[in-house]
Amino acid sequence: MSSPTIDPKMAELLQLVKNEADKCIRCGECRTVCPVFEDTPAERYTARGKIAIAESLARGELEFNDHVREVFDNCLLCTGCASQCSSGARADKVVIATRAVFADKLGVPALKRLIGALLSQPGKVLDAEARIGALLQPLACKAVSGTSGLYRRFAMPLADKDQYLPKIASKPFRSQVCFAGDSSWPKVLFFTGCMVNHCMPEIGHSVVKVLNALGVAVEVPRDQGCCAMPMLTSGERDLVRKQAERNVRAFCLDDQETPIVIACASGGHMLKHGYLDLFGDDPVLGPKLRNMAERTMDVTEYICSCAKPGKLAQLASRATGIAATYHDPCHLRKAQKITEQPRAVLKAATATEVHEMEHPEACCGLGGTYCLANMERSKRIQAKKITDAAATRVETIATACPACILQLRDGLRRANAGNVSVKHVIQILAEAMP
């Protein structure tokens, strides 16, 4: 009599969950940092709750159905629980792996599948799609006074009447800049990410301006792609691998020594950790991913490592002393442990102290596609962040993640605080330069 066939994906999930479950001592510390649990205090939404449910799924004690899937979909993957856990349990890895099995068994929801399909297109195809979008957006949206954003003209799915929508650039950043600086200077490779490339090219130009002023040339590989964080959160592991391989070709094929800088917290997390968590054991791809991870630095991390003391303040000769607070992107503070460098850049750019808000580490509630699939809860988490920021009575909220910028601008509009601007710290520094 032959033994029953073991599903390799289930076996892999069971082993991963068992490893993390063995670390978890059920102390409940994860409850103190989870934005979803703070909003909806149910045990199933805690990290330890998800680990326990995932273990039951992997053992065949629970069914993979939409009711159980809702538990795992209600995670922002902010990595706060992993950062807080004294035992080193990685609930975020459990959630990602469980979502991948749900995607295999139940399929990927249509909206998330569409987003993943669009972002995984070759660069030229995605650029063409973005240009078409830029031409059509005035028909569906109207400009927001004083900002680069848009509001809808008529009812749209997943966008209420106050929703702040990003304006698509008529020309992607990677089509504007290929190389900037002197060829004799030390060089960095710039991973733009999708938001900078298609919606916020001003951040990319600020990166170039600042690094060139420091005597660093910037090369922008044209063949790079999406970091694949949206696909990772949807459980589309094959698309994540596709993007990992694409970015390895763009950044490691001919050059395995030049630093890679990035102005996107989630993109930096993917290049440093996300790919390796999934494919680090691959004998061919793994070493290339490790090389890319070792060379990747957040732009503020890179600037603070190469600028001599006082150099940033010297560059920011036009600093006006604007009052600014700083929001820590989850994937920068919690996943990459980067907190001081963005504040050092902001302090130099404003020529004054940072006005710290209460709970600067609190998630803004965006979470990639989470804000679309769980809009009401996302807006409640967003509102708490805006309340904390508004209490500082500053002129500007600074951060280091384009996605957070989008969420914060939307939150300010909902709170009738449109007089407060939201900018990337590198933009503020560039604006303070001659």
C-alpha positions in Angstrom: 0.0 0.0 0.0 1.5 3.3 -1.1 1.9 6.2 1.4 -0.3 9.3 0.8 1.3 12.0 -1.4 2.5 15.0 0.7 1.8 18.4 -0.8 5.3 20.0 -0.9 3.9 23.5 -0.4 2.0 22.4 2.7 5.1 20.6 4.0 7.1 23.8 3.5 4.5 25.8 5.3 4.3 23.4 8.2 8.1 23.4 8.6 8.2 27.3 8.5 5.3 27.6 10.9 6.8 25.0 13.3 10.1 26.9 13.3 8.4 30.2 14.2 5.9 28.6 16.6 8.7 27.0 18.6 10.3 30.5 19.1 7.0 32.1 20.2 6.6 32.1 24.0 3.0 33.5 23.8 4.0 36.6 25.8 1.7 38.9 24.0 4.3 41.6 23.4 3.2 41.6 19.7 -0.1 43.0 20.8 1.5 46.3 21.9 2.8 47.2 18.4 0.2 45.8 16.0 -1.8 48.6 14.3 -4.6 46.1 13.3 -4.9 44.7 16.9 -5.0 48.3 18.3 -7.9 49.1 16.0 -9.7 45.7 16.5 -8.5 43.9 19.6 -9.2 40.3 18.7 -6.6 37.6 19.4 -6.8 36.3 15.8 -5.2 39.5 14.6 -2.2 39.3 16.8 1.1 37.8 15.6 0.8 34.9 18.0 -2.8 34.3 16.9 -1.8 34.1 13.3 1.1 31.7 14.0 -1.3 29.4 15.9 -3.9 29.6 13.1 -1.3 29.0 10.4 -0.1 25.9 12.3 -3.6 24.5 12.4 -3.9 25.1 8.7 -0.6 23.5 7.9 -1.6 20.4 10.0 -4.9 20.1 8.1 -7.0 21.0 11.2 -8.5 24.1 9.6 -9.8 24.6 6.1 -8.4 27.1 3.7 -11.5 29.2 3.1 -12.3 32.9 2.8 -13.2 33.2 6.5 -9.8 32.1 7.6 -8.1 34.0 4.8 -9.6 37.3 6.2 -7.4 36.8 9.3 -4.2 36.8 7.2 -5.3 39.5 4.9 -5.7 41.7 7.9 -2.0 42.3 8.4 -0.1 45.4 7.1 3.2 43.4 7.1 4.7 46.4 8.9 7.2 44.0 10.6 6.5 45.6 14.0 5.8 42.3 15.7 9.1 40.8 14.4 11.0 43.9 15.4 9.4 43.8 18.9 9.7 40.0 19.5 12.4 39.2 22.1 12.3 35.5 20.9 13.0 36.3 17.3 9.7 34.9 16.0 9.0 36.0 12.4 5.2 36.2 12.2 5.6 38.3 9.0 7.2 35.3 7.3 4.4 33.1 8.4 1.8 35.5 7.0 3.6 35.8 3.7 3.9 32.0 3.4 0.3 31.4 4.4 -0.9 34.0 1.9 1.0 32.2 -0.9 -0.8 28.9 -0.1 -4.2 30.8 0.0 -3.3 32.2 -3.5 -2.5 28.7 -4.7 -5.7 27.2 -3.3 -8.2 30.0 -3.7 -6.6 32.3 -6.3 -5.6 35.9 -6.0 -8.4 38.6 -5.7 -8.9 40.3 -9.0 -7.7 43.8 -8.0 -4.5 42.4 -6.5 -3.9 40.2 -9.5 -4.4 43.2 -11.8 -1.9 45.3 -9.8 0.7 42.5 -9.8 0.2 41.9 -13.6 0.7 45.6 -14.4 3.7 46.2 -12.1 5.5 43.0 -13.4 5.4 44.2 -17.0 8.7 44.9 -18.8 9.9 48.5 -18.3 9.0 49.7 -21.7 5.5 48.2 -21.5 4.8 49.7 -18.1 6.1 53.1 -19.2 3.7 53.0 -22.2 0.8 52.1 -19.9 1.8 54.9 -17.5 1.9 57.4 -20.4 -1.6 56.4 -21.5 -2.7 56.8 -17.9 -1.1 60.3 -17.7 -3.0 61.3 -20.8 -6.4 60.0 -19.6 -6.2 61.0 -16.0 -7.6 64.6 -16.6 -10.8 63.1 -17.9 -11.4 61.1 -14.6 -9.7 63.4 -12.1 -9.2 67.0 -11.2 -6.0 68.6 -9.7 -5.7 69.3 -6.0 -4.8 72.9 -5.4 -1.2 73.4 -4.3 -0.1 69.8 -4.7 0.7 67.2 -7.3 -2.3 65.1 -6.4 -5.7 64.5 -7.9 -9.3 63.9 -6.8 -11.9 61.9 -8.7 -14.5 63.7 -10.8 -17.1 61.0 -10.5 -17.6 57.8 -8.6 -14.9 55.2 -8.8 -14.5 51.8 -7.2 -12.1 51.8 -4.2 -11.8 55.6 -4.1 -14.2 57.7 -2.0 -14.9 61.4 -2.8 -12.0 62.6 -0.6 -9.4 60.1 -1.8 -6.0 61.6 -2.7 -4.8 60.0 -5.9 -1.2 60.3 -7.2 -0.7 62.1 -10.4 1.0 60.0 -13.0 4.1 61.7 -14.5 3.9 62.3 -18.2 7.5 61.1 -18.5 8.9 58.4 -16.1 11.9 59.4 -14.1 14.0 56.6 -15.6 13.3 58.1 -19.0 14.5 61.5 -17.8 17.8 60.5 -16.1 20.2 57.7 -17.1 23.5 59.1 -15.7 24.1 62.3 -13.8 27.5 63.6 -12.6 31.1 63.4 -13.6 32.4 60.0 -14.8 35.5 60.5 -12.7 33.4 60.6 -9.5 32.6 57.7 -7.3 29.3 56.2 -8.5 26.1 54.8 -7.1 23.3 52.9 -8.8 19.8 54.3 -8.1 16.9 51.9 -7.5 14.0 54.2 -8.1 11.0 52.1 -7.2 7.6 52.5 -9.0 6.3 55.6 -7.1 9.4 57.7 -7.8 9.6 56.5 -11.4 5.9 57.1 -12.3 4.3 59.4 -9.8 7.0 61.3 -7.8 10.0 62.0 -10.1 10.7 65.1 -8.0 12.1 62.7 -5.3 14.4 61.2 -7.9 15.7 64.5 -9.0 16.3 65.5 -5.4 18.4 62.3 -4.9 20.5 63.2 -8.0 20.9 66.9 -6.9 22.1 66.0 -3.4 24.4 63.2 -4.4 26.0 65.2 -7.2 26.6 68.0 -4.7 28.5 65.5 -2.6 30.6 64.6 -5.6 28.8 61.3 -6.3 27.6 60.3 -9.7 24.3 58.6 -10.1 23.5 55.9 -12.7 19.9 54.8 -13.2 19.7 51.3 -14.7 16.9 51.3 -17.2 16.1 47.6 -17.0 15.2 47.6 -13.3 11.7 46.7 -12.3 9.2 46.9 -9.4 10.6 45.6 -6.1 7.5 43.3 -6.0 6.3 44.2 -2.5 2.7 44.4 -3.8 3.0 40.9 -5.3 4.6 39.6 -2.1 1.7 40.8 0.0 -0.7 39.1 -2.3 1.0 35.7 -2.1 2.2 35.8 -5.8 5.5 34.2 -5.2 6.2 33.5 -8.9 5.9 37.2 -9.7 8.2 38.1 -6.8 10.8 35.8 -8.2 10.4 37.2 -11.7 11.1 40.7 -10.3 14.0 39.5 -8.2 15.6 38.0 -11.2 15.0 41.2 -13.3 16.6 43.4 -10.6 19.5 41.1 -10.3 20.1 41.4 -14.0 19.9 45.2 -13.8 22.1 45.6 -10.7 24.4 42.6 -10.6 25.1 41.4 -14.1 28.0 43.7 -15.0 28.7 45.3 -11.6 28.8 43.6 -8.2 30.6 46.3 -6.2 28.9 49.7 -6.8 26.5 50.8 -3.9 22.8 50.7 -4.7 20.9 53.6 -3.2 17.1 53.7 -2.7 14.6 56.4 -1.6 11.8 53.9 -0.9 11.5 52.1 2.5 9.6 49.1 1.1 11.9 48.8 -1.9 14.9 48.8 0.4 13.4 46.2 2.6 12.7 43.9 -0.4 16.3 44.3 -1.7 17.8 43.8 1.7 15.5 41.1 3.2 12.4 40.2 1.2 14.1 38.4 -1.7 16.5 36.6 0.6 13.7 35.4 2.8 12.1 33.6 -0.1 15.0 32.7 -2.4 18.1 33.0 -0.3 18.6 29.2 -0.4 18.5 29.0 -4.2 22.0 27.9 -5.2 22.0 30.1 -8.4 19.9 33.1 -7.4 20.8 33.2 -3.7 24.4 34.5 -3.9 23.4 37.2 -6.3 20.6 38.3 -4.0 23.0 38.4 -1.1 25.4 40.5 -3.1 22.6 43.0 -4.0 21.4 43.1 -0.4 24.9 43.9 0.9 25.3 46.8 -1.5 21.8 48.3 -0.9 21.5 51.4 1.3 18.7 53.9 2.0 19.7 57.2 0.5 19.8 58.8 3.9 22.0 55.9 5.2 24.3 56.4 2.2 24.5 60.2 2.6 25.3 60.0 6.3 28.0 57.5 5.6 29.9 59.5 3.1 29.2 63.2 4.1 31.8 64.6 6.4 30.6 66.2 9.6 29.0 69.6 8.9 28.9 69.0 5.2 25.1 68.6 5.0 24.5 71.8 6.9 27.0 73.5 4.5 25.1 72.2 1.5 21.8 73.4 3.0 22.7 77.1 2.8 19.2 78.1 2.0 17.6 76.3 4.9 14.7 78.5 6.2 14.1 76.9 9.6 10.8 75.4 8.7 9.1 73.5 11.5 9.0 69.8 10.5 8.1 66.5 12.2 9.2 63.0 11.0 7.2 59.9 10.3 9.1 56.7 10.5 8.2 54.3 7.6 7.7 50.9 9.0 10.0 49.2 6.5 12.8 51.7 7.3 12.6 51.8 11.1 11.3 48.3 12.0 12.7 46.2 9.1 16.0 48.1 8.4 16.6 49.6 11.8 17.2 53.1 10.3 16.0 55.9 12.5 18.8 58.5 13.1 20.0 59.1 9.5 16.7 60.5 8.1 16.5 62.8 11.2 20.1 63.9 10.7 19.3 64.8 7.1 16.1 66.6 8.1 17.8 68.5 10.8 20.5 69.8 8.4 17.9 70.6 5.8 15.7 72.7 8.1 18.6 74.1 10.3 16.5 73.4 13.3 15.6 70.5 15.6 13.0 67.9 14.5 9.7 68.4 16.2 9.0 64.8 17.2 5.4 63.7 17.2 4.0 61.2 19.7 4.5 57.7 18.3 6.5 58.6 15.2 7.0 54.8 14.7 3.2 54.1 14.4 2.1 52.8 11.0 0.3 55.2 8.7 -2.1 52.4 7.6 -1.2 52.2 3.9 0.3 48.7 3.7 0.5 48.5 -0.1 -2.9 47.1 -1.3 -4.1 46.8 2.3 -5.5 50.3 2.1 -7.7 49.2 -0.9 -8.8 45.8 0.5 -9.4 47.0 4.0 -10.1 50.7 3.4 -12.1 51.5 6.5 -9.6 50.1 9.0 -6.8 51.7 7.0 -8.4 55.1 7.3 -8.9 54.7 11.1 -5.2 53.8 11.5 -4.3 56.8 9.2 -6.4 59.1 11.3 -4.4 58.3 14.5 -1.2 59.1 12.7 -2.5 62.4 11.4 -3.7 63.3 14.9 -0.2 62.7 16.3 1.4 64.7 13.5 -1.1 67.6 13.7 -0.5 68.0 17.4 3.1 69.1 16.7 1.7 72.2 14.7 4.4 71.9 12.1 4.5 73.2 8.6 5.8 70.0 7.1 5.6 66.3 7.7 8.8 64.6 6.5 9.2 60.9 5.8 11.4 58.6 3.7 8.9 56.5 1.8 6.8 57.6 -1.3 3.9 55.4 -0.3 3.7 56.9 3.2 3.7 60.4 1.5 0.6 59.3 -0.4 -1.2 58.1 2.7 -0.2 61.1 4.8 -1.4 63.6 2.1 -4.7 61.8 1.9 -5.0 61.9 5.7 -4.3 65.6 5.9 -6.9 66.3 3.4 -9.5 64.4 5.4 -8.5 66.3 8.5 -8.9 69.6 6.7 -5.2 70.3 7.3 -4.3 71.0 3.7 -1.9 73.8 4.7 0.6 71.1 6.0 2.9 69.7 3.3 4.3 66.2 3.2 7.7 65.6 1.6 10.6 63.1 1.4 13.5 64.2 3.6 15.7 64.2 0.5 13.4 66.7 -1.1 13.6 69.1 1.8 17.4 68.9 1.7 17.5 69.5 -2.1 15.2 72.5 -1.7 17.5 74.0 0.9 20.5 73.8 -1.5 21.4 76.6 -4.0 
